[in-house]
């Protein structure tokens, strides 16, 4: 073989290694406790989102069912409107049941997600007039909450109702009902909760709200108005879809969350991930990613009313940010192969132990 031929093979092998994610800095965490064990030691939980399609990967499922790693599971899509009620009053809740059964088998709790959102809603819902739309909303919430009962530790009752500019999102919900759909959703969920004697926590959930800004202040004012009107709201979810380039300190995030804590609300990080610029981030980017994870989890760790942290899935193979390597695990050889901790894992572990 010529020298050029050998060089070509080496370059090809290196390219394949990079493509498989072998450029990642590996975890050096040597403790025997998983992330949920570390969170539990502080009186909180560590959770993850999961989806039905991923349950065919035995290596993924083994980690998902490890209670040492995760004490809370959120169905990423299995409980959304299009999954539960694709046709009017024709409910199909089997996907959500699968996630609940898996969680129960492992001893984990379930954050149920989500009753009201502007996406993944069938066209038959979007085409209704105001009165019929609100009636369908009440029926959907009543039927779905009744089905799952106390299997849900919490429900994200309303998801992403606020725009980034602090005005209400101009969704079909808002266009047809104004803010009435928000109060109707929480009132209906509260009525179901009381009628069935459920312990389920009722949450509002949104993104770009982890620090004090126009949007988080608008969400704060929305929740104040609901609470002042006597509407039951138990918690607020900070999705925390973050980036390695974010500079918010733990203190910055705590200052924001304390405003919601003052309303006597539970707070939680509900969809945490930290994107990088590619699937093969530089060492510098990975180290920045670690710091962002640490600061986010540390904010929860230091806040008395923060009940826990959920990452939005845990392995890059199944992330919704497929070009951004945002999660603490990866599979160097792809689906259905062993999982490896990245250094991002260490950032989370460090925060829980701080």
N, C-alpha and C positions, 0 to 999 in steps of 0.2 A: 504494500500500500504506500502511496506517495505521501510526503509530508503534508501536502495540501489536502489529501484525502483524510489523513488523521485529524488535521485541524478542523475540517468540515464536520467530522463526526463529533469532536469535542464541543464545537459550537452548537451542534444540534442537540447534544445531550444536555448542555447547560440551558438551552432554550426550553427544552422539555421540562427540566427541573423547575425553572422559573414559572412556566405555565402551570405546573402542578402546585405552585405555592410554596416551593422549597426555599424561597428567599425570606420566609417569615422568621422572626426572632422567636425562639421557643421559650416556653415558660420555664422558670427555674424554681417555681413554688414547690417546696418539699414537704409541706404540711400534710397531715393525714386527713384533715377535715375538708369537706367540699364547701362550695360557696354558700349553700343553704345552711350548713352547719355553722359557718362563721356568722351568717346573718342572724340565725336563731340565738346565738350567744348574746346578741344585742337586743333581742326581743322583736326581731323583724323577720321577713322572709326574703329569699331569693327565688325568683321565678323566671319562666321563659314562655314565649309563645310557641305554638306548634301547629302544624297543619296536617290534614289527612294524608296527603300524598307522601309525606315524609315517613309515615309509619311503616312503609315497606322496607326501610333501611334498618337492618338489625342492629348495626352499630349506633345509629342515631337513637333508636328506641331504647337501647340499653342505658344510654346516658340520660335520656328523658325520664326514664322510670327510676333513676337513682335519687332517692329522697335526700341523700347527702348533698347532692348538687342543686336540686330544685324542689322547693316546697309549694310552689304555686304554678299552675299551667293556665295559659290563656289561649283559647281557640282563635287562631289568627283570622280565619274566614268561616269556620264551620257553624257559627251562630249568627251570622249576618242575615239580613232580611231575605236576600235571594236564595240562601241556603235553607232557611226555615219555612218560608211561605212564598214559594215561586208563583203560585196562582192564588187568587183571592180565597181566603179561608180554607185552603188546602195545604195543610202543614206537613212538612217532611223534615223531621228533626233527628234523623239517624246519625248524621255526621257529628253533631254536637254530642250525642249520646256516646259516640266512640271516644271522644276526648275525655268526657266525664268518667267513663268506665276505666280508662287507662289511669287517670289521676287517682281515682279511688283505690285501684289495685296497688298503686305505689305509695299511698298514704299522703298524696299531695292534695291541696285545695285547688279550686278553679275560680279564676276571674273571668266572668262571662262577658263577652264582647261581640256585638254591641246592639242595642235595641233601636236606636235612631241615628242614622247617618245619611249623608246625601249621595253616597256612592253604593254600588252593589244593591240597588233597590230596583225591583222589577218595574217594567214600564206601566203595568196596570196600576201600580201605586201612584206613580208620577202623573198619570193622566186623570186622576180623580179631582173633583172640585173640592173646595175647602171643607164643607160639612162632611162629605164622604171620606175625605182624606183623614180628618181628625178621628172619625169613627173607626176607620181601618187601623189607625195608629193605636187607639185604645184596645181594639180587638187583638192586634198583634202582640202588644206588650202583655196583655192579660193571659193569652194562650201560651206564649213562650215562657213567661215567668212561672206560670202554674205548672207547666211541664217539668221544668228543671228544679223548681222548688229550692230547698236549702242546699242543693248541690252547688249552688253559686255562692261563693264567699262574697262576691260583689258583682254588680252589673254596671257596665258603662252604659248608662241610660241614654245620654245624649253625647254624641261624638262630633267634635269639630264644627260647632255652630258659629264660630267667630272667624272673621277674616283677619289677615295679618295686619291690616290697617286699623283694627279696632272696631270696625263696623261689623254688623251681622253678615255672615256669608249669604250671598244672594242665590241660595239653593232653591229648588222647587218648593221645599218646605217653607222657607221664608217668603218666597214670592206669593204663595197662596194663603199663608196663615199669619204672616208676621212672626212675632215671637211666641205666638200662642202654642205652637207645636212643642216648644221647649217646656213650658209650664204644664201643658197637658201630659207630656211624657212623664215628667217627674210625679205629678199628681196621680196618674194611673199606676205607675210603679209602686208608689207608696201605698195606694189602696190595696193592691194585690198583696204586697208585703204584710200589711196589717190583717187582711182577711184570712191569710194562710198562716199567720204567726211566724213569718220568716225572719231570719237574722241577717239576711242579705243587705250589704251596704250599697247605697245608691250613689253613683259617681257621675260627675261631668268630666270629660276627657278631651284633651286638645294638645296640639304641638306648638313649637316656638313660644313656649310660655315658661321656660325654666328660669328666666331672669326677669327683672323688672323692665318692662317695655310696654309699648302701646297695647299690644294684644293681651298680655297677661293682666294688665290693669283693666281692660275691657271685660275679660273673663271674671276677674274679681268683682267688678260691679254687677255683672249678670248674676253671680251667685249671691251677692248681697241682696239684690232685689228679690230673688226667689225666697231666700230665707226670711227676709223682712215681711214677705207676703204669707208666711206660714207654710211654705212648700218644703217638704222634706228633701234635703240633700245631705248626704253623709260624708262625701269625700270628693276630692279633685285629683284627677290623674294628669301628671305631666309626662307627655309621651317621651320627650327627650330624644328625638332623632337628631343626633349631634354630628359634628365634623371634627376631624383631627385639628383643624385650624381654629376651633373655638377657644376663646381665651377666658371665659367666665371661671372665676375661682369658686371653690366650695362656698365661701362666704357670700359671694354674689348671689348664688342660688338659694342659700339659706335665707338671705334678706327678703327674697321674693316669696319663698314658701311660708315664711312667718306671717305674711299678710293673710294668707288663707288659713293658717293655723289659728289666727285671731278670730276667725269665724267659727271656731270649734269644729273644723272639718279635718278628717283624716286626709293625709296627702300620700301620694305614691308616685314613683317613677314607673310608668306602665308599658313603655315601648322602647326602652333604651337601646340604641346602637350608635356607633361612632364610625362614620364613613371615612375612608382615605381617598386618594385621588385615582387609585387604580387597583387591580387585583395583585399587583406586585409592588406594594409601597416601599419607599426607601426606609432605611433604618431610622432616619430622623422623623419621618412621618409616623412610623410605628411607635416611637417613643412619645411623640405628641399625643397619639391616640391613647396610650396608656394613661397619660396625665389627665386627659378629658374623662376617661372612665373613672379614674380615681376621684376626681373632683365631684362628679355627679353622684357617685355612690356615697362619698364622704358627706355630702350635703344631707342625704337621707340619714346617714348614721348619726349625725349631730343634731338632728331635729326631732324633738320628742314625739310629734304627731305623724312622722313619716313611718308608715307601716311596713314598707318593703320596696324592693326593686325588681322589675321584670325586664329582661332583655328580649328584643323582638326577634326571636329564634336565637340559636346559640352557635350554629356552625355555618361558615360562609357558603357551603354547598347549597343551602336552602334559604339564603337571605333574599329579601325583596330588592336589595341593593346589590345586584349581581356583579357590578363592575367596581365595587368599592371596598371589598374585604373588611366589613365593619364589625365582625363578631369575634368572640374570644376563642373559638375552636375552628379548626379546619380539617379537611380530609385530603392529605397530600396525594392520594391515589384516586380521589373522586368518590362518588356515591358507593355505598355498600362496602366501605373499607374503614379501617380504624380511624378514630378521631384523635387529634393532637391539640394540646393547649398552646395557644400563642401567648406572647408576653402580655397581651391585653388582659388575659386571665389574672395575671399577677397584680395588675392595677386594681381590679375589683377586690381581690383577696386582701390587698394592703389596706384598702379603704375600710373594709369590715373590721379589720383588726386595729384600726387607728383609735 
